[in-house]
Amino acid sequence: MSVETQKETLGFQTEVKQLLQLMIHSLYSNKEIFLRELISNASDAADKLRFEALAKPELLEGGDPLRIRLSFDKEARSVTLEDNGIGMNRAEIIAHLGTIAKSGTADFLKNLSGDQKKDSSLIGQFGVGFYSAFIVADKVDVYSRRAGDAAGEGVHWSSRGEGDFEVATVAKAERGTRIVLHLKSGEEEFADGWRLRNIIKKYSDHIGLPIELPKEQVGEEAPAEPEWETVNRASALWTRPRTEVKEQEYQEFYKHVAHDFENPLSWSHNKVEGKLEYTSLLYVPGRAPFDLYQREAPKGLKLYVQRVFIMDQADEFLPLYLRFIKGVIDSNDLSLNVSREILQKDPVIDSMKSALTKRVLDMLEKLAKDQPEDYKRFWKAFGQVLKEGPAEDFANKEKIAGLLRFASTHEGSEEQSVALADYLARAKEGQDKIYYLTGETFAQIKNSPHLEVFRKKGIEVLLLTDRIDEWLMSYLTEFDGKQFVDVARGDLDLGALDSEEDKKAQEEVAKAKEGLVERLKGALGEQVAEVRVSHRLTDSPAILAIGEQDLGLQMRQILEASGQKVPDSKPIFEFNPGHPLIEKLDAEVDEDRFADLSHILFDQAALAAGDSLKDPAAYVQRLNKLLVELSA
């Protein structure tokens, strides 16, 4: 045993303690995944060494083939996993094994409920890696030396997975990392060659470097040095022909790449030859990671050049609105010393990005068409991210629009399940517009007064309630040649859906009510941009419409919440000339009372639109005054 120096005991970060507790209890039913996670980390360590050795060949220290070795000791009840990858120095081992550097971790852990079943599902959004060792081990020892460091600069990390860990400097002849799991009582099944072989074949057959176990010996005498045999296929999965890769292998490779627990919804494996030569393997996950909406969160594909790993999270190959896609790209057209800066300027990348974007959108179209239930899951997880697409990707705007889903006034369409193609298939004869309304919640806008004329005429309206929707519609102006129209904005024109008789009647009513319009303008004054007779209303007395160029309520609230200045705008007050309240108002001769009633109608219209009142006390005062008069 090597002499240990500079020994110290350090405490785990609070988040690590919480995560360990969660994992030990919540993932116990699927405990064999600890080996998948540790092998995946060892594979990454080999990839990183290959990459760093491009610039510093001396890191290979003689050039032994890269591999992962797994051994076990039944009597000692231990399992040892060793790799000869990049390794870690003292600072790295404290950083990687004592803290979690992911932004948003604390918020993520706050969302945990204590319900083991729900929490084990959430943990898959986070990824567990090394800490999964404590599912089966009550003590873990890690011995590591970074490639390039002296043999005396190895490091020994040890912990029982509770509040703290020990770290010491130790001699280690070989570079890389050795992890010794001291199995808990009852976990002896893992100190068994047959069991370990099965787990490797099940979860890690796709790993692109050899995973070796001691060769099973037949007979009495075992050799002094074990003979090692490779258990996995040991060839990079994406380099194999599609016909040779089984569905389960694709699924396990996804879990390795994405650090996810669940199977992907869909994938696309494609080899491009010709002007550009590259292979891509792209996956659509089944659920969102916890940091999907954090702009600084890592995203992108694993990049290989001629099978040599170059970088994790190369985000230059897909637009930001497709940041949820996981997978691998292996190019023959880039140089091995490619950097992020070079990627940003290389015209080859633009061509690949364009082709990969189209491939992802095609994959999503196919998912929507062939597996509608899976597409619902996809939409629930990533719909809001996809809605960023029309603003970011003008070339594919129509294609993205076809993938969007909305709630609508169509029977049974409360969920976001309506595709624009379905909406147009149900459109009325002569309808040349796609009508929509934005609001805070479905419950709030499904009964909006703005929808009254549409209900009367049986015209479907899309109901948009995501915070991003109004911003989305400022970029998504048409689909399949049909313009989008906000039913709460401007002067509503139903075109051919209004008969000539309807239009003539509207003109006559507007002319007849010119006097009331002027009186209302006088009473409401600076509160309104305009007063006019409404063609939208059948049951309500009044509504507030938004000016064509003005911000809607959603955008105003987003700007206010972010502390930005909101441009001044005033609503348009529209009234229903046939409503009994408006008829009473028109007949009112007392101008003070007329003004009070006008303000009450204005404030009610604001509330119906989901807006807050500028002066709630004045509204209550006027309403109380009216109630007293009515009860006198």
C-alpha positions as CSV (number, residue, x, y, z in Angstrom):
1,M,0.0,0.0,0.0
2,S,1.4,3.4,-1.0
3,V,2.2,6.0,1.7
4,E,-0.4,8.7,1.8
5,T,0.5,12.4,2.4
6,Q,-1.4,15.7,2.6
7,K,-4.5,13.9,3.9
8,E,-7.5,16.0,4.7
9,T,-11.3,15.5,5.3
10,L,-13.7,17.8,3.4
11,G,-17.4,18.2,3.5
12,F,-19.7,17.5,0.5
13,Q,-21.6,20.4,-1.0
14,T,-25.2,20.5,0.4
15,E,-26.6,19.6,-3.0
16,V,-24.4,16.5,-3.2
17,K,-25.7,15.3,0.2
18,Q,-29.3,15.7,-1.0
19,L,-28.6,14.0,-4.3
20,L,-26.9,11.0,-2.5
21,Q,-29.9,10.6,-0.2
22,L,-32.3,10.7,-3.1
23,M,-30.3,8.3,-5.2
24,I,-29.7,5.7,-2.6
25,H,-33.4,5.5,-1.8
26,S,-35.1,6.3,-5.2
27,L,-33.0,4.4,-7.7
28,Y,-32.7,1.2,-5.7
29,S,-35.1,-0.7,-7.9
30,N,-32.7,-0.2,-10.9
31,K,-29.4,-0.5,-9.0
32,E,-27.4,-2.2,-11.8
33,I,-27.3,1.2,-13.7
34,F,-24.4,2.2,-11.4
35,L,-22.1,0.2,-13.7
36,R,-23.4,1.8,-16.9
37,E,-22.8,5.3,-15.3
38,L,-19.2,4.4,-14.2
39,I,-18.3,2.8,-17.6
40,S,-19.8,5.9,-19.4
41,N,-17.5,8.2,-17.3
42,A,-14.5,6.0,-18.0
43,S,-15.3,6.1,-21.7
44,D,-15.4,9.9,-21.6
45,A,-12.1,10.0,-19.8
46,A,-10.5,8.0,-22.6
47,D,-12.1,10.4,-25.2
48,K,-10.7,13.4,-23.4
49,L,-7.2,11.8,-23.3
50,R,-7.3,11.1,-27.0
51,F,-8.2,14.8,-27.6
52,E,-5.6,16.3,-25.4
53,A,-2.9,14.0,-26.8
54,L,-3.5,15.5,-30.3
55,A,-1.6,18.6,-29.0
56,K,0.6,16.7,-26.4
57,P,1.4,13.1,-27.6
58,E,3.5,12.6,-24.4
59,L,0.3,12.3,-22.4
60,L,-0.2,8.8,-23.8
61,E,2.9,7.8,-21.7
62,G,4.1,5.0,-24.0
63,G,0.9,4.4,-25.9
64,D,-0.8,1.4,-24.2
65,P,-4.2,0.9,-25.9
66,L,-7.0,2.7,-24.2
67,R,-9.4,0.3,-22.3
68,I,-11.6,-0.2,-19.3
69,R,-11.0,-3.1,-16.9
70,L,-13.4,-4.6,-14.4
71,S,-12.5,-7.0,-11.7
72,F,-14.1,-8.3,-8.5
73,D,-13.3,-10.1,-5.3
74,K,-16.0,-12.2,-3.8
75,E,-14.4,-12.7,-0.4
76,A,-13.7,-9.0,0.0
77,R,-17.1,-8.2,-1.5
78,S,-15.6,-5.6,-3.8
79,V,-15.8,-4.5,-7.5
80,T,-13.0,-2.5,-9.1
81,L,-13.3,-0.5,-12.3
82,E,-10.1,0.9,-13.8
83,D,-9.5,3.0,-16.9
84,N,-6.3,4.4,-18.4
85,G,-7.9,7.7,-19.6
86,I,-7.1,11.3,-18.7
87,G,-7.3,10.9,-14.9
88,M,-7.7,13.6,-12.3
89,N,-5.4,15.7,-10.2
90,R,-6.2,16.7,-6.6
91,A,-8.1,19.9,-7.4
92,E,-10.1,18.1,-10.1
93,I,-11.1,15.2,-7.9
94,I,-12.3,17.6,-5.2
95,A,-14.2,19.7,-7.8
96,H,-15.7,16.7,-9.7
97,L,-16.5,14.4,-6.7
98,G,-17.3,16.9,-4.0
99,T,-19.5,19.4,-5.7
100,I,-22.1,19.7,-8.4
101,A,-21.2,22.6,-10.8
102,K,-24.5,22.5,-12.8
103,S,-26.3,25.8,-12.6
104,G,-29.8,25.6,-11.2
105,T,-29.0,22.5,-9.0
106,A,-30.4,24.0,-5.8
107,D,-33.7,25.0,-7.6
108,F,-33.9,21.5,-9.0
109,L,-33.5,19.9,-5.6
110,K,-36.1,22.2,-4.1
111,N,-38.7,20.7,-6.5
112,L,-38.2,17.2,-5.1
113,S,-41.3,16.1,-3.3
114,G,-40.1,13.3,-1.0
115,D,-42.3,10.9,-3.0
116,Q,-39.7,8.3,-4.1
117,K,-41.5,7.3,-7.3
118,K,-41.9,10.9,-8.5
119,D,-38.4,11.9,-7.4
120,S,-36.7,8.9,-9.2
121,S,-38.4,10.1,-12.4
122,L,-37.0,13.7,-11.8
123,I,-33.5,12.4,-11.1
124,G,-33.3,11.2,-14.7
125,Q,-33.6,14.8,-15.8
126,F,-30.5,15.6,-13.8
127,G,-28.1,12.7,-14.6
128,V,-26.3,11.0,-11.7
129,G,-22.9,9.7,-12.9
130,F,-20.4,8.8,-10.3
131,Y,-22.7,9.1,-7.3
132,S,-24.7,6.1,-8.5
133,A,-21.9,4.0,-7.0
134,F,-23.4,4.5,-3.6
135,I,-26.6,2.7,-4.6
136,V,-24.7,-0.6,-4.1
137,A,-21.6,0.4,-2.1
138,D,-21.3,1.6,1.5
139,K,-17.7,2.9,0.8
140,V,-16.0,4.0,-2.4
141,D,-12.3,4.5,-2.9
142,V,-11.0,6.4,-6.0
143,Y,-7.4,6.4,-7.0
144,S,-6.5,8.7,-9.9
145,R,-3.5,10.3,-11.6
146,R,-3.8,12.9,-14.3
147,A,-1.9,12.1,-17.6
148,G,1.3,14.1,-17.6
149,D,1.6,14.3,-13.8
150,A,4.5,12.5,-11.9
151,A,3.8,9.0,-10.5
152,G,4.0,10.5,-6.9
153,E,1.2,13.0,-7.6
154,G,-1.7,10.5,-7.6
155,V,-4.7,11.2,-5.4
156,H,-6.8,8.9,-3.2
157,W,-10.4,9.9,-2.6
158,S,-12.5,8.0,-0.1
159,S,-16.1,8.3,1.2
160,R,-19.0,6.5,2.7
161,G,-21.5,8.7,0.9
162,E,-22.6,10.5,4.0
163,G,-21.5,14.0,5.0
164,D,-17.8,14.1,4.0
165,F,-14.9,12.6,2.1
166,E,-11.2,12.2,2.6
167,V,-8.6,13.1,0.0
168,A,-4.8,12.4,0.1
169,T,-1.8,12.4,-2.2
170,V,-0.6,8.9,-3.1
171,A,1.8,7.3,-5.6
172,K,0.2,5.8,-8.7
173,A,2.3,4.3,-11.4
174,E,-0.3,4.3,-14.2
175,R,-2.3,7.3,-15.4
176,G,-6.1,7.1,-15.2
177,T,-8.6,6.2,-12.5
178,R,-9.3,3.2,-10.4
179,I,-12.6,3.0,-8.5
180,V,-13.1,0.4,-5.8
181,L,-16.6,-0.3,-4.6
182,H,-17.0,-1.9,-1.2
183,L,-20.4,-3.6,-1.6
184,K,-23.1,-3.3,0.9
185,S,-24.3,-6.4,2.7
186,G,-26.8,-8.0,0.3
187,E,-25.2,-6.7,-2.9
188,E,-22.7,-9.7,-3.3
189,E,-24.4,-10.5,-6.6
190,F,-22.3,-7.8,-8.3
191,A,-19.0,-9.5,-7.3
192,D,-19.7,-12.1,-9.9
193,G,-18.2,-12.3,-13.5
194,W,-21.3,-13.7,-15.1
195,R,-23.5,-10.9,-13.6
196,L,-21.0,-8.2,-14.6
197,R,-20.8,-9.6,-18.2
198,N,-24.5,-9.5,-18.5
199,I,-24.8,-5.9,-17.3
200,I,-22.0,-4.8,-19.8
201,K,-23.7,-6.5,-22.7
202,K,-27.0,-5.0,-21.8
203,Y,-26.0,-1.4,-21.2
204,S,-22.5,-0.8,-22.6
205,D,-22.0,-3.0,-25.6
206,H,-21.9,0.2,-27.8
207,I,-18.9,1.7,-25.9
208,G,-16.2,2.3,-28.5
209,L,-13.2,0.9,-26.5
210,P,-12.7,-2.5,-25.0
211,I,-14.3,-3.3,-21.6
212,E,-12.2,-6.2,-20.2
213,L,-12.9,-8.8,-17.5
214,P,-10.6,-11.5,-16.2
215,K,-10.9,-14.6,-18.3
216,E,-12.8,-17.4,-16.6
217,Q,-10.3,-20.1,-15.7
218,V,-11.1,-23.8,-16.2
219,G,-9.2,-26.0,-13.9
220,E,-7.4,-25.7,-10.6
221,E,-4.6,-23.2,-11.0
222,A,-5.2,-19.6,-11.9
223,P,-2.3,-17.7,-13.4
224,A,-0.4,-15.1,-11.3
225,E,-1.5,-12.3,-13.6
226,P,-5.1,-12.5,-14.9
227,E,-5.7,-12.9,-18.6
228,W,-8.1,-10.2,-19.8
229,E,-10.9,-10.7,-22.4
230,T,-13.0,-8.1,-24.1
231,V,-16.7,-8.4,-23.2
232,N,-18.3,-5.7,-25.4
233,R,-18.3,-5.2,-29.1
234,A,-15.8,-2.2,-28.7
235,S,-16.7,-0.4,-31.9
236,A,-18.3,3.0,-32.0
237,L,-22.0,2.4,-32.6
238,W,-22.5,5.3,-35.1
239,T,-19.7,3.8,-37.4
240,R,-21.7,0.6,-37.9
241,P,-24.3,0.1,-40.7
242,R,-27.8,0.8,-39.5
243,T,-28.9,-2.7,-40.5
244,E,-26.5,-4.2,-37.9
245,V,-27.6,-2.0,-35.0
246,K,-30.4,-3.3,-32.8
247,E,-33.1,-1.0,-31.4
248,Q,-32.0,-1.7,-27.8
249,E,-28.4,-0.7,-28.8
250,Y,-29.6,2.6,-30.1
251,Q,-31.5,3.2,-26.9
252,E,-28.6,2.3,-24.6
253,F,-26.2,4.5,-26.6
254,Y,-28.7,7.4,-26.2
255,K,-28.6,6.9,-22.4
256,H,-24.8,7.0,-22.6
257,V,-24.7,10.2,-24.7
258,A,-27.5,12.0,-22.9
259,H,-27.0,10.7,-19.3
260,D,-30.7,10.0,-19.3
261,F,-32.5,7.1,-17.7
262,E,-35.4,6.8,-20.2
263,N,-35.5,5.7,-23.8
264,P,-35.5,8.4,-26.5
265,L,-38.7,9.0,-28.5
266,S,-37.0,8.8,-31.8
267,W,-33.6,8.8,-33.5
268,S,-32.1,9.2,-36.9
269,H,-28.8,7.6,-38.0
270,N,-27.4,8.9,-41.2
271,K,-24.2,8.7,-43.3
272,V,-23.6,11.6,-45.8
273,E,-21.2,11.0,-48.7
274,G,-20.3,13.3,-51.5
275,K,-19.3,17.0,-51.3
276,L,-19.4,16.6,-47.5
277,E,-18.7,13.4,-45.6
278,Y,-20.0,12.9,-42.1
279,T,-22.1,10.6,-40.0
280,S,-24.8,11.8,-37.6
281,L,-26.8,10.0,-35.0
282,L,-29.5,12.3,-33.5
283,Y,-32.0,11.6,-30.8
284,V,-35.3,13.2,-29.6
285,P,-35.4,12.8,-25.8
286,G,-38.6,11.8,-24.0
287,R,-38.4,14.6,-21.4
288,A,-36.8,17.9,-20.8
289,P,-33.6,18.3,-18.7
290,F,-34.0,20.4,-15.6
291,D,-31.8,23.2,-17.1
292,L,-33.5,23.5,-20.5
293,Y,-34.4,27.2,-20.1
294,Q,-31.0,28.3,-18.6
295,R,-29.2,30.0,-21.4
296,E,-25.8,29.1,-20.1
297,A,-26.6,25.4,-19.7
298,P,-24.5,23.1,-21.9
299,K,-26.1,22.0,-25.1
300,G,-25.1,20.6,-28.5
301,L,-23.8,17.3,-30.0
302,K,-20.7,15.3,-29.2
303,L,-18.2,16.1,-32.0
304,Y,-15.8,13.5,-33.4
305,V,-13.4,14.0,-36.3
306,Q,-12.4,10.8,-38.0
307,R,-13.6,8.9,-34.9
308,V,-11.5,10.9,-32.6
309,F,-13.4,12.7,-29.8
310,I,-13.0,16.5,-30.1
311,M,-15.6,18.1,-27.7
312,D,-18.8,17.6,-25.8
313,Q,-21.7,20.0,-26.4
314,A,-20.6,21.4,-29.8
315,D,-23.5,23.8,-30.3
316,E,-22.6,25.1,-33.7
317,F,-24.4,22.2,-35.6
318,L,-28.0,23.0,-34.6
319,P,-29.9,26.2,-34.0
320,L,-30.7,27.2,-30.4
321,Y,-34.4,26.2,-30.7
322,L,-33.3,22.6,-31.3
323,R,-31.0,22.6,-28.2
324,F,-32.9,19.6,-26.8
325,I,-31.5,17.2,-29.5
326,K,-28.8,14.8,-28.3
327,G,-26.4,12.8,-30.3
328,V,-23.1,12.5,-32.1
329,I,-21.6,14.0,-35.3
330,D,-18.5,12.5,-36.8
331,S,-16.9,14.5,-39.6
332,N,-14.2,13.7,-42.2
333,D,-14.1,17.3,-43.4
334,L,-12.8,19.0,-40.3
335,S,-9.2,19.0,-39.0
336,L,-8.3,17.2,-35.8
337,N,-7.1,20.5,-34.2
338,V,-10.5,22.1,-34.7
339,S,-11.6,24.6,-31.9
340,R,-14.8,26.4,-31.1
341,E,-13.5,29.5,-32.7
342,I,-12.7,27.7,-35.9
343,L,-16.1,26.0,-35.9
344,Q,-17.8,29.4,-35.7
345,K,-16.1,30.6,-38.9
346,D,-16.0,27.4,-41.0
347,P,-18.4,27.4,-44.0
348,V,-18.5,23.6,-43.9
349,I,-20.3,24.0,-40.5
350,D,-23.0,26.2,-42.1
351,S,-23.7,23.4,-44.7
352,M,-23.8,20.7,-42.0
353,K,-26.0,22.8,-39.7
354,S,-28.5,23.4,-42.5
355,A,-28.7,19.7,-43.4
356,L,-28.9,18.6,-39.7
357,T,-31.6,21.1,-38.9
358,K,-33.7,19.8,-41.8
359,R,-33.1,16.2,-40.7
360,V,-34.3,17.0,-37.2
361,L,-37.4,18.7,-38.5
362,D,-38.1,15.7,-40.8
363,M,-37.7,13.4,-37.8
364,L,-40.2,15.4,-35.8
365,E,-42.7,15.4,-38.7
366,K,-42.4,11.6,-38.9
367,L,-42.8,11.3,-35.1
368,A,-46.0,13.5,-35.3
369,K,-47.4,11.5,-38.2
370,D,-46.5,7.9,-37.1
371,Q,-46.5,8.1,-33.3
372,P,-49.0,10.8,-32.3
373,E,-49.0,9.8,-28.6
374,D,-45.2,10.1,-28.5
375,Y,-45.4,13.5,-30.3
376,K,-47.7,14.7,-27.5
377,R,-45.1,13.8,-25.0
378,F,-42.5,15.6,-27.1
379,W,-44.7,18.7,-27.3
380,K,-45.4,18.8,-23.6
381,A,-41.6,18.7,-22.9
382,F,-40.2,20.8,-25.7
383,G,-43.1,22.7,-27.3
384,Q,-42.2,26.1,-25.9
385,V,-38.6,25.7,-27.1
386,L,-39.7,24.8,-30.6
387,K,-41.8,28.0,-30.6
388,E,-38.6,30.0,-30.6
389,G,-38.0,28.6,-34.1
390,P,-39.9,30.9,-36.4
391,A,-38.0,33.9,-35.0
392,E,-34.6,32.2,-35.3
393,D,-34.9,30.2,-38.5
394,F,-36.6,32.1,-41.3
395,A,-35.7,29.4,-43.9
396,N,-37.6,26.7,-42.1
397,K,-40.5,28.9,-40.7
398,E,-43.3,27.0,-42.6
399,K,-41.9,23.6,-41.6
400,I,-41.6,24.6,-37.9
401,A,-45.1,26.1,-38.0
402,G,-46.5,22.7,-39.2
403,L,-45.0,21.1,-36.0
404,L,-46.6,23.6,-33.6
405,R,-49.6,22.6,-31.5
406,F,-52.3,24.8,-30.0
407,A,-55.4,24.7,-27.9
408,S,-58.6,26.0,-29.7
409,T,-62.3,26.5,-29.4
410,H,-62.9,23.3,-31.4
411,E,-64.6,20.7,-29.2
412,G,-62.2,18.6,-27.2
413,S,-59.2,20.8,-28.0
414,E,-58.4,22.2,-24.5
415,E,-55.0,20.7,-24.6
416,Q,-52.3,21.9,-27.1
417,S,-53.2,19.3,-29.7
418,V,-54.4,21.3,-32.7
419,A,-52.0,21.4,-35.7
420,L,-52.4,24.2,-38.2
421,A,-53.0,21.8,-41.0
422,D,-56.0,20.3,-38.9
423,Y,-57.3,23.8,-38.2
424,L,-57.3,24.7,-42.0
425,A,-58.9,21.4,-42.8
426,R,-61.9,22.4,-40.6
427,A,-62.0,26.0,-41.8
428,K,-65.3,27.5,-43.0
429,E,-65.9,27.9,-46.7
430,G,-64.5,31.3,-47.7
431,Q,-62.3,31.6,-44.6
432,D,-58.9,32.9,-45.7
433,K,-57.5,33.7,-42.2
434,I,-56.3,31.8,-39.2
435,Y,-57.8,33.4,-36.1
436,Y,-56.2,33.3,-32.7
437,L,-56.5,34.9,-29.2
438,T,-53.7,35.2,-26.6
439,G,-54.2,35.2,-22.8
440,E,-52.8,34.0,-19.5
441,T,-54.7,30.7,-19.2
442,F,-57.1,28.6,-21.2
443,A,-59.8,29.0,-18.5
444,Q,-59.5,32.8,-18.7
445,I,-59.7,33.1,-22.5
446,K,-62.1,30.3,-23.5
447,N,-65.0,32.5,-22.5
448,S,-63.6,35.8,-23.7
449,P,-66.1,38.3,-25.2
450,H,-63.7,38.5,-28.2
451,L,-64.9,35.0,-29.2
452,E,-68.6,35.7,-29.3
453,V,-69.1,36.4,-33.0
454,F,-66.8,33.4,-33.8
455,R,-69.0,31.1,-31.7
456,K,-72.1,32.5,-33.4
457,K,-70.7,31.8,-36.9
458,G,-69.0,28.4,-35.9
459,I,-65.5,29.7,-36.7
460,E,-62.6,28.0,-34.8
461,V,-60.1,30.2,-33.0
462,L,-56.7,29.1,-31.7
463,L,-56.3,29.9,-28.0
464,L,-52.7,30.8,-27.1
465,T,-51.7,30.8,-23.5
466,D,-47.9,30.2,-23.3
467,R,-46.0,33.3,-22.3
468,I,-44.0,33.1,-25.5
469,D,-47.1,33.1,-27.8
470,E,-47.6,36.8,-28.5
471,W,-43.9,37.1,-29.3
472,L,-44.1,34.0,-31.5
473,M,-47.0,35.5,-33.5
474,S,-45.0,38.6,-34.2
475,Y,-42.8,36.4,-36.4
476,L,-45.3,33.8,-37.6
477,T,-47.5,35.9,-39.9
478,E,-48.9,33.2,-42.2
479,F,-49.1,29.5,-42.8
480,D,-50.0,27.8,-46.1
481,G,-50.7,31.2,-47.6
482,K,-53.3,32.1,-44.9
483,Q,-52.7,35.1,-42.7
484,F,-52.8,35.0,-38.9
485,V,-55.3,37.4,-37.3
486,D,-55.4,38.3,-33.6
487,V,-59.2,38.6,-32.8
488,A,-58.5,41.1,-30.0
489,R,-56.5,43.4,-32.3
490,G,-57.5,46.2,-34.6
491,D,-60.9,46.4,-36.5
492,L,-62.1,42.9,-37.0
493,D,-62.8,42.1,-40.7
494,L,-64.3,38.6,-41.3
495,G,-64.1,39.1,-45.1
496,A,-66.2,36.6,-47.0
497,L,-67.5,35.1,-43.7
498,D,-69.7,38.2,-43.3
499,S,-72.5,38.5,-45.8
500,E,-73.2,41.7,-47.7
501,E,-76.4,42.1,-45.6
502,D,-74.3,41.8,-42.4
503,K,-71.8,44.5,-43.6
504,K,-74.6,46.8,-44.6
505,A,-76.4,46.4,-41.2
506,Q,-73.1,47.1,-39.4
507,E,-72.6,50.4,-41.4
508,E,-76.2,51.5,-40.6
509,V,-75.8,50.7,-36.9
510,A,-72.5,52.6,-36.7
511,K,-74.1,55.6,-38.4
512,A,-77.0,55.5,-36.0
513,K,-74.8,55.4,-32.9
514,E,-72.4,58.2,-33.9
515,G,-73.9,60.4,-31.1
516,L,-73.3,57.7,-28.4
517,V,-69.7,57.2,-29.7
518,E,-69.0,60.9,-29.2
519,R,-70.5,60.9,-25.7
520,L,-68.4,57.9,-24.7
521,K,-65.3,59.6,-26.0
522,G,-66.1,62.6,-23.9
523,A,-66.7,60.5,-20.7
524,L,-63.7,58.1,-21.1
525,G,-61.3,60.8,-22.4
526,E,-57.6,60.0,-22.2
527,Q,-58.3,56.4,-21.2
528,V,-59.0,55.3,-24.7
529,A,-57.5,55.6,-28.1
530,E,-60.8,55.3,-29.9
531,V,-64.5,54.4,-29.3
532,R,-66.5,52.4,-31.9
533,V,-69.5,50.1,-32.4
534,S,-68.3,46.4,-32.1
535,H,-69.0,43.7,-34.7
536,R,-67.4,41.1,-32.4
537,L,-70.0,41.0,-29.6
538,T,-73.3,39.1,-29.3
539,D,-73.7,38.7,-25.5
540,S,-71.4,41.2,-23.7
541,P,-71.9,44.9,-23.5
542,A,-68.3,46.0,-24.3
543,I,-64.7,44.9,-24.9
544,L,-61.3,46.5,-25.2
545,A,-59.5,45.9,-28.4
546,I,-55.7,46.4,-29.0
547,G,-54.4,48.8,-31.6
548,E,-52.8,47.1,-34.7
549,Q,-49.3,48.2,-33.7
550,D,-49.6,48.1,-29.9
551,L,-48.2,45.5,-27.5
552,G,-50.7,42.9,-26.2
553,L,-51.3,42.1,-22.6
554,Q,-48.9,39.1,-22.6
555,M,-46.0,41.1,-23.9
556,R,-46.7,44.1,-21.6
557,Q,-46.6,41.7,-18.6
558,I,-43.4,40.1,-19.7
559,L,-41.6,43.5,-20.2
560,E,-43.0,44.7,-16.8
561,A,-41.8,41.5,-15.0
562,S,-38.3,42.0,-16.5
563,G,-38.2,45.6,-15.4
564,Q,-38.2,47.0,-18.9
565,K,-40.1,50.2,-19.9
566,V,-43.4,49.4,-21.5
567,P,-44.4,51.7,-24.4
568,D,-47.5,53.8,-23.7
569,S,-50.7,52.6,-25.5
570,K,-54.4,53.0,-25.0
571,P,-57.1,50.4,-25.8
572,I,-60.0,50.8,-28.2
573,F,-63.4,50.7,-26.5
574,E,-65.9,48.8,-28.5
575,F,-69.6,48.5,-27.4
576,N,-72.4,46.2,-28.4
577,P,-75.3,48.5,-29.6
578,G,-77.9,45.8,-29.1
579,H,-77.1,45.1,-25.4
580,P,-79.7,46.2,-22.8
581,L,-76.9,48.0,-20.7
582,I,-75.8,50.0,-23.8
583,E,-79.4,50.9,-24.6
584,K,-79.9,52.2,-21.0
585,L,-76.6,54.0,-21.3
586,D,-77.7,55.7,-24.5
587,A,-80.9,56.8,-22.9
588,E,-79.2,58.2,-19.8
589,V,-79.6,62.0,-19.7
590,D,-77.6,62.7,-16.5
591,E,-74.1,63.3,-17.7
592,D,-72.4,62.5,-14.4
593,R,-74.3,59.2,-14.1
594,F,-73.5,58.5,-17.8
595,A,-69.8,59.0,-17.0
596,D,-69.9,56.7,-14.0
597,L,-71.7,53.9,-16.0
598,S,-69.2,54.4,-18.9
599,H,-66.2,53.9,-16.5
600,I,-67.8,50.8,-15.0
601,L,-68.3,49.3,-18.4
602,F,-64.7,50.2,-19.3
603,D,-63.3,48.6,-16.1
604,Q,-65.4,45.4,-16.6
605,A,-64.1,45.1,-20.2
606,A,-60.5,45.4,-18.8
607,L,-61.2,42.6,-16.2
608,A,-62.8,40.4,-18.9
609,A,-59.6,40.8,-20.9
610,G,-57.5,39.6,-18.0
611,D,-56.0,43.0,-17.3
612,S,-55.7,44.7,-13.9
613,L,-57.5,47.9,-13.1
614,K,-55.5,51.2,-13.0
615,D,-57.8,52.5,-10.1
616,P,-59.6,49.6,-8.4
617,A,-60.9,51.8,-5.6
618,A,-62.7,54.2,-8.1
619,Y,-64.3,51.1,-9.8
620,V,-65.6,49.8,-6.4
621,Q,-66.8,53.2,-5.4
622,R,-68.8,53.7,-8.7
623,L,-70.2,50.1,-8.5
624,N,-71.3,50.6,-4.9
625,K,-73.0,53.9,-5.8
626,L,-74.9,52.2,-8.6
627,L,-76.0,49.3,-6.3
628,V,-77.3,51.8,-3.7
629,E,-79.3,53.6,-6.4
630,L,-80.7,50.3,-7.6
631,S,-81.8,49.2,-4.1
632,A,-83.3,52.6,-3.2
